[in-house]
C-alpha cells in the first residue's frame, strides 16, 4: 500500500490544496505535522518543509512560526526580525511571543517586553495578556510604577476572565497587591485569600507577611506553613525563621 493511500481524506485534500499554492493548507499541514494532530503522526522534518513553502509564499503566519522555531534554535536575531515582520504583515498573535522573548534571557529587555505585552493585551483582549500588562505597571517592570494604570488592566482582565479560575485567581492576587500598596491591609488579605482558595498558593507568602507585620504571628505561621505545605519556596525559610523566634 502506498503512503498516499494511507492518508486520511482530510490530509489528501490539504496536500492537494497546498501543492496548488494554498497557504492556509500549508500552514495547517505544518501545524498538524508539528503537533501530531488530526490523525497525522508528528514529523518535524515534514512540518518544516510545509512551513518553508508557506514562508516562500509570503504568508505572515509562516514568518511568525518560523521565528519561533529559530528562537528555539537560539538564532535570536533572525527570529526577532521574522517575528516583527510577521506582526507588521498582520499576524497579531506574535505580539505575545515577542513579549515572552523580551521578558527573559538572552533577549531580556523589560521596556520592549512591556511594549509587546500591552500590544498583545490590546489586540487580543485576553485576560492572560491583560493581567501580565497590568502586573508590569504594578511592579514597575519596563515602565514607571503606576498602580492606577496597572489596576485599569486588571479590571479589564477580571471582566474577560469570566469563568477561567486561574485568570480570576491572578486578578485577585493583583488586587491584593494594589490594596497592600495602598495600605488597605484588610482588603488585601481578603483578595489574597480568594486567590489562595482558587489554587494560587504563592499568595500565602504575601498574606502571611501582612499578618506578621500586624503582629499576628499565629496567623503568619499558619500561612507560611500553608505555603510550605504547597511547595511555595519563599514560605519555607520564613516558616523556619518564625519557628525559631517562637
N, C-alpha and C positions, 0 to 999 in steps of 0.2 A: 504494500500500500504506500502511495507517495505521501510526502509531507503535506502537500496541498490538500489531499483527501482527508487528512486528519484534522484539518482546521474546522472550526465551527463556522456556520453560515455567517455569523456576525463578523468574524475575523476575515473571512474571504471578502465580504463586502467592503470592509475597511481597507484591505490591501488594494482592492481594485480602484477604490476612490483615491487612495494615497498615491498609487502609481500613475494616476491620471492627473496628479498635481493638486489634490485637495489637501490643504494644510491642516484642516480640522481633523481629517482622518489620520494624518501623520502624527499629530500631537496625541490623539487618542491611542494609537498603537504604541507610541513612546511610553505613555503612562501605563498602559496595560503590561508591556514587557518590563518596565522598570519596577512595577509593584506586584506583578503576578496576579492581575485582576481579570475578571470576566472570562474565566476558564482558559487564560493564557499563562503558560509557565514563565516565570520571571527569567529574563535573559538580558543581562546588561549590554552585551555586545550588539544585539539586535535593537534594543531600546535606543542606544546611542546612534545607530545607523538611521533610524526614523527621525530622531531629533535633529541630526545634521541635515537631513533632507528638508525638514521644516525650516531650519535656520537658513539654508540656501534659498528657500522661497521667501525669506524676509519676514517670517512670522514673529510677532512681538513676544508671544508666549515662549517660542523656542529660544529667543535671546535670554529670557528670564531663566528658563530651566537650564540652559547651557551655563549661565552664570553661576547657578547653584552648584552644578557639577564641578565647574572649575574651582570654586571655593573649596569644595571638599578635597580637591587635588592640591590645595594650597597655592593655586595660581591666582593670588588675590587681586592683583591689579587688573588683569584681564577680566576676572569675574565681576568686579565692580563696574568696569566700563560697560560690559554687556547688560548688567542689571539696570544701570542708568539709562542705557539705550532702550531697554525693554519698557521702562516706565514712560519715557518720552514717546515711545511708539504706541502707548495705550494699555500696556499690561500692568494695571494698577496694583495687582496682588504683590508685586515685588517690593513695594514700599516697606512691608513688614520684614521681608528678608533683609533689606538694606539696613533697617533698624537693628536687627539681630547681629549683623556683621559688624556694625559700628559700635555696638554695645559690649563687644568682647574682644579680647586679643586674638590675633596680632593687629587688627584694624581699629582698635579702640579709639573712638573719638566721640566723647559724650555730647558735644554740640551737634554733630551730624546725626547721632543716634536719636536725640530729641527731635530734630528736624524731621526725620523719616517716620518716627512713630506718630507724630502729630499728623503727618500726611496720611498715614495708614488709617488713623482714627477718623479723619475727615472723609476719606474715600470710602471706607468700608462700613463705617458706623457700627462696628462691632464692639461689644463690651470689653473684650480682652485687650484690644488696642487702646481703647479709651482709658482703661484702668492704668495701663503702662504709661500713657501720656500724662495722666493725672499724677501718678506717683513720682514722675521725674520732676514735676513742678513742686510737689510736696517736699522732696528731698534736695531740690536744687542741683539736679544732675544735668549738666549741659546748658542750664539756664539759671537765672537768679531764682532763689527760693520764693515761691508765690503760693501761699495756701489758698487764696481766693481762686486763682486760675486752676490750681490743682483740683479744688472742690467742684468747679464747673465741669471738668472732665469726668470726675467720679459720679456726679449727679446724672450725667448722660449715660454713663456705663450702668448705673443702677437700674435705669429705665430699660435699657437694651438687654440687660442680663436676663430679664423675665424669669423663667423657671430654672435657669442654669445655676445649680447650687454652688459650684466653685467660684463663678464670677460674682455671685451675690456675697459670698464669704469674703472675697477680696475687697469688695466695696465696703463692707462693714469694717474690715481691718483698716482701710484707708480713712474712713470716717473716724474711727477710734483715734488714729494718729492726729488727725486735724483737731479733734476735741482736746487731745492731750497737749498739743502745741498751744492751744488757746487757753489752757489752764482749766478746762472743764473736765475734771477727772472723773466725775460720776458718769457723764455721758460717754467718756472714753471707755470706761470699764464695761458699760452696757454694750457698746459696739464690739469690743474685743470678745466679750462673752458670746455674742451672736456668731462671730467668725469662728470661734473655737467649737461651738455646737455644730457648725456645718463642716467640721473636719479640718480647719486650718489651725492646727495645734501650735504652730510657731508663735501665734499671738499670745499664748500663755506666758511667754517671756516678758512681753510688754505689760501684760496685765499684772503679773507678779511684781514687776518693777514699780508700778503705781502703788500697789498695796504696801510694798516695802518703804517707799517714800512717805507714805501716810503713817508709817509706824505700825501697821498691822502685819507683824511678822508671821503670824499664824496663817493668814491668807496668802502671804507671799510664798511661804514654804509649800502651801497646798498647790499653788500653780506652777512653781518651779518644779515640784515633784511631778505634777501632771505632764508638764512639757518633757521632762526627762523620761518619763514612762512612755512617751510617744516619740522618742528619738529626736527631740529638738536639741541640737548640740549646745546652743547658748545657755540652756537651762541647767545643764549638768554642773558646771563649775560654780554657778550661783547657788545651787542647791547645797553643794558641798560646803561653800563658804558660810551660808546661813546656819547650817547644822553645826559647824564648828563654833559659831558665835553662841549658839544655844546650849 
